[in-house]
């Protein structure tokens, strides 16, 4: 284990750092049970750091007086032993910290987000939420954590009181098997692909999502796609901005195609100013397709929510229920492969025109196509219980370049046209672009009634 000498300024920053979702402090007197609890909670959430050897603040005490480590590294043996009792072994690293002029050595433990569910030495499960380590004693919450980690998938859950004939004798599976080779019966396919529980003969969630006429009507949660149109650029739209909303429910293959078709239909009625003038809103169709497919097939079906697609004047937001599974993070999502719903993914890939034919390359394709269209990359955000991918309609070129190119083809430009063109949301921010170009001698303001236009000098 590494021993590192840090400055008093660095020590002060560690001592004064507030405890939160990713950071905790313990005194050296803390029991092994409390240390296990904190580290298990970090591993079961999003990872974090625990420093051992910082005392609680006392009235009148200085910051650096809270630094109170052990006199030697060997004195941490009991704490290290407690850490190694956590099961399974933590994805972690330990660093001893010393400060010249301050007493003792502290221990900094860094824990990565884990693909496993970790337990303390007494088999208790905790998860970090804010600055708290919350126990998971409810079997349903523990199962939800396993689903989130990808250790188990809700797609394998049998659904009682639903006859297997709903999928075995349905039109959807007949259409699918018409192109399937070698030829097989619907029942044989469902048995071989584990779409039915062979003990109870209950259809599984995966089988219903794939082949039930309306999966949302029979699985305990929901499996649809809700598409909403907001006539605004605001980050937090109000109810008045909602122009319409439609819920699509269907077997997953049809669901994907119908959802993407609905997005295209909505965008066909939207126009914005581009360098070429007033044009229909256009995004790379491959980007929309790949992000939508990922949101539907990799979602967590244990969460009672639909995939949410929100279409704004300047972006499309696609929100998929469930956090990133296993070892997948925002940082590595374009480089690693992990399927939460393996049976759904595998079966969809066997369609003649598979929606996921470029397995594992979907988001990479979306990023590449946005670049080819000279639009900014999608952004990916992990929320409390979902993943949101935002596809922006924001050009890569600088706003000043776009304004000059637009004026060269169209003669004049207004503030609204400039915001459409550049993706800038604020009128004042757009004015600043015009003022910079004016001060550089490129454009001039021309009053026109109660509006203002800008033209090339």
Secondary structure, DSSP 4 states (H G I P E B T S, - for coil): -EEEEE-HHHHHHHHHSPPBTTEEEE-TT--HHHHHHHHHHHHHTT-EEEEESBPPP-TT--SGGGB--BSSGGGGHHHHHHHHTSBS--SEEEEEEEETTSSSEEEEEEE---SS--B-TTS--EEEETTEEEE--SHHHHHHHHHHHTSS-GGG-B-TT--THHHHTSHHHHHHHHT-SS---HHHHHHHTT-B-TTT-PBBHHHHHHHSTTGGGTSSS---EEEEEE----SS--GGGEEEEEEE-S-HHHHHHHHHHHHHHHHTT-EEEETTEEEE----HHHHHHHHHHHHHSS-TTSS--EEEEE-SSEEEEEEESPPPTT--TTTTTT----SSHHHHHHHTTSTT-TT-STT-HHHHHHHHHHHTTBPPPEEEE-SSEEEEEEE--BSS-HHHHHHHHHHHHSEE-HHHHHHHH----HHHHHHHHHHHHHTTSEEEEEETTEEEEEE-
